[in-house]
């Protein structure tokens, strides 16, 4: 399925940070939602701010408009405030993008566990993300760091416990 | 005297009784709500009937009208319910309060049931003119062969209106185009554009070749719905 661009993507001033505060708020909200749905569609988990300017999402070649570096930084910062992005380095050049926050992933995983009556069972992390049982689930293929973060969120809620197994980590659900 | 039983059986019995009371209580409460809503419904429909029967009196006596409307507002009856209501609110978020009459018409039609009366663009114009009387919230701005409907209070004067008209063909306008097209001084053009930005009606594009372009989402969506791409729009000369 091809990615469906929102109408703003073809609206030239969308690529210029708006001076009016209210307009800018709408603009940033639209940018956040576009960036997240784009990463989600392409299963992107990290974004490099230097590379970002060349990705189609921030650079519309058809209408010859691209978001400036400063504007991209503003969008990233906005995503961070919403809990959808984390910087990987002090210079704020690489970032983790979380189109679902760890708690949301945790919820999805826990729903799957409960639906299949597998509470009180132990899984290896590999099984969860790459096993045959989870094929077709949205969290199938989830990157390891994100999986661990989601399980930590569940652990905080008392719904899971991360345990050490012989060959790596595992998790028990309650 | 024999001690009252406190064994497991007694506790369970007590719990069961409590649960039964609670259940019964819930049923009673539900019954009551159903009853009350029925009564309110009847009252509402009587009130609506009364309103339509005594239209003339309600119109004539202002004192009576105020009291009647207050009463209606309290219980959620619309005394003017005629089925001709307008929902322009949608346009607020997207377009900063501007929408073309065409798009509004489409939205109104798609928002109504199939048995509803037909609504023409003329009906809409009449309705908006009536709303205009109530304050500066609503207005109509003639552009090209049609109109832009304004749904948020923004002070727009003649200058703003002619600039919108100038932007109609391409969805945007520049200071240079205003100077040339309207024979204005630069200051006047900038002043008007600043105001349109401030009101959230215009967006600025500073990556355009040459000078900045001031875009209007309402006009842009009309252009794209006619399958005109912005590049094509750019090539159209004013």
Boltz contact constraints between the chains, C-beta under 6 A:
constraints:
  - contact:
      token1: [A, 11]
      token2: [B, 220]
      max_distance: 6.0
  - contact:
      token1: [A, 12]
      token2: [B, 205]
      max_distance: 6.0
  - contact:
      token1: [A, 13]
      token2: [B, 203]
      max_distance: 6.0
  - contact:
      token1: [A, 13]
      token2: [B, 204]
      max_distance: 6.0
  - contact:
      token1: [A, 13]
      token2: [B, 205]
      max_distance: 6.0
  - contact:
      token1: [A, 13]
      token2: [B, 215]
      max_distance: 6.0
  - contact:
      token1: [A, 16]
      token2: [B, 204]
      max_distance: 6.0
  - contact:
      token1: [A, 16]
      token2: [B, 205]
      max_distance: 6.0
  - contact:
      token1: [A, 16]
      token2: [B, 206]
      max_distance: 6.0
  - contact:
      token1: [A, 18]
      token2: [B, 203]
      max_distance: 6.0
  - contact:
      token1: [A, 20]
      token2: [B, 197]
      max_distance: 6.0
  - contact:
      token1: [A, 20]
      token2: [B, 200]
      max_distance: 6.0
  - contact:
      token1: [A, 22]
      token2: [B, 200]
      max_distance: 6.0
  - contact:
      token1: [A, 23]
      token2: [B, 200]
      max_distance: 6.0
  - contact:
      token1: [A, 63]
      token2: [B, 230]
      max_distance: 6.0
  - contact:
      token1: [A, 65]
      token2: [B, 207]
      max_distance: 6.0
